[in-house]
């Protein structure tokens, strides 16, 4: 796909999510196999109250920006609070997980990669505390 400037409407995008990931859904906004873009993947993830993303790691670094609700982000042995207007940076290769707060969680996430399908998730099996 040719790279060019574009806009995308969040509301009309399909919901994605798999049970192996945890309790969440996401919508992909920018991704080279869906949009005329490159070197950036951006999406919005939503978690129900207490929902989670299981412990995993992947090569690219990732960011989270909380749009609503709250969560605890576990990154290696560090625990970080996520609340509206707070961003988190997860270095590549870091084992991490998210547990949404009592009001659920809505966050913007992104990777410096061409497409989401090029990111290999390694679910570590570490239990959520």
C-alpha positions in Angstrom: 0.0 0.0 0.0 1.3 3.5 -0.9 2.1 5.7 2.1 0.1 8.9 2.2 -1.6 11.3 4.6 -5.0 10.2 5.7 -7.7 10.2 8.4 -9.6 7.3 9.9 -12.9 7.3 11.9 -12.6 5.3 15.1 -16.3 4.5 15.4 -16.7 2.4 12.3 -13.7 0.1 12.8 -14.3 -3.6 13.6 -13.8 -4.9 17.1 -10.9 -7.3 17.5 -9.8 -9.6 20.4 -9.0 -13.2 21.3 -9.5 -15.1 24.5 -5.8 -15.9 24.6 -5.1 -12.2 25.1 -7.3 -11.7 28.2 -10.5 -9.7 28.6 -10.3 -6.8 26.2 -11.2 -5.7 22.7 -9.4 -3.3 20.4 -9.8 -1.3 17.2 -6.8 -0.7 14.9 -6.6 2.8 13.7 -3.3 2.9 11.8 -1.6 -0.2 10.4 0.2 -0.7 7.0 -2.0 -3.7 6.0 -5.2 -1.7 6.5 -4.2 2.0 5.9 -1.8 3.8 3.6 0.8 4.0 6.3 4.1 2.6 7.4 6.3 2.3 10.5 3.5 3.0 12.9 0.7 0.9 14.5 -1.9 2.7 16.6 -5.1 1.5 18.1 -7.6 1.9 20.9 -8.1 -0.9 23.5 -11.1 -1.2 25.9 -11.3 -3.3 29.0 -14.3 -4.1 31.1 -14.1 -3.4 34.9 -11.4 -5.8 36.2 -10.5 -6.9 32.6 -6.9 -7.8 31.8 -4.3 -8.3 29.2 -2.2 -11.3 30.2 1.6 -11.2 30.8 3.4 -11.1 27.6 6.4 -9.6 25.8 7.2 -8.5 22.3 10.2 -7.0 20.5 9.0 -3.5 19.8 8.6 -0.9 22.5 5.0 0.2 23.1 3.2 3.2 24.6 -0.1 3.4 26.4 -2.1 6.6 26.8 -5.1 6.4 29.1 -8.3 7.9 27.6 -10.6 6.8 30.4 -11.0 4.6 33.4 -7.9 3.3 35.2 -5.5 0.4 35.4 -2.5 -1.1 36.9 0.3 -1.8 34.5 2.8 -4.5 35.5 6.2 -4.2 33.6 8.8 -6.7 34.7 8.9 -6.1 38.5 7.5 -2.5 38.3 3.8 -1.6 39.0 2.5 1.6 37.5 -0.9 3.3 37.8 -2.6 4.4 34.6 -5.4 7.1 34.8 -6.8 9.6 32.3 -4.2 11.7 30.5 -1.3 9.5 31.8 1.1 7.8 29.4 3.2 4.7 30.0 6.2 3.5 28.0 7.0 -0.2 27.8 10.5 -1.0 26.4 10.8 -3.8 23.9 11.3 -7.2 25.4 9.7 -6.2 28.8 7.3 -8.7 30.3 4.1 -6.7 31.0 0.4 -7.0 31.7 -2.6 -4.7 32.4 -5.4 -5.0 34.9 -8.3 -2.5 34.5 -9.8 -0.7 37.5 -13.4 -0.8 38.7 -14.6 1.6 35.9 -12.8 -0.4 33.1 -10.1 1.2 30.9 -9.9 2.8 27.5 -6.4 3.4 26.1 -4.5 4.4 23.0 -1.6 2.2 22.2 1.1 2.2 19.6 4.2 0.5 18.2 6.9 1.6 15.8 6.2 -1.2 13.3 4.5 -1.3 9.9 1.7 -3.7 10.9 0.2 -5.3 14.0 0.5 -8.7 12.3 4.3 -8.3 12.3 4.4 -8.1 16.1 5.0 -11.5 17.7 3.4 -11.8 21.2 5.0 -14.2 23.6 2.5 -15.0 26.4 4.7 -16.0 29.4 2.1 -17.7 31.6 3.0 -15.6 34.6 -0.1 -15.3 36.8 -1.7 -12.0 37.5 -1.4 -11.3 41.2 
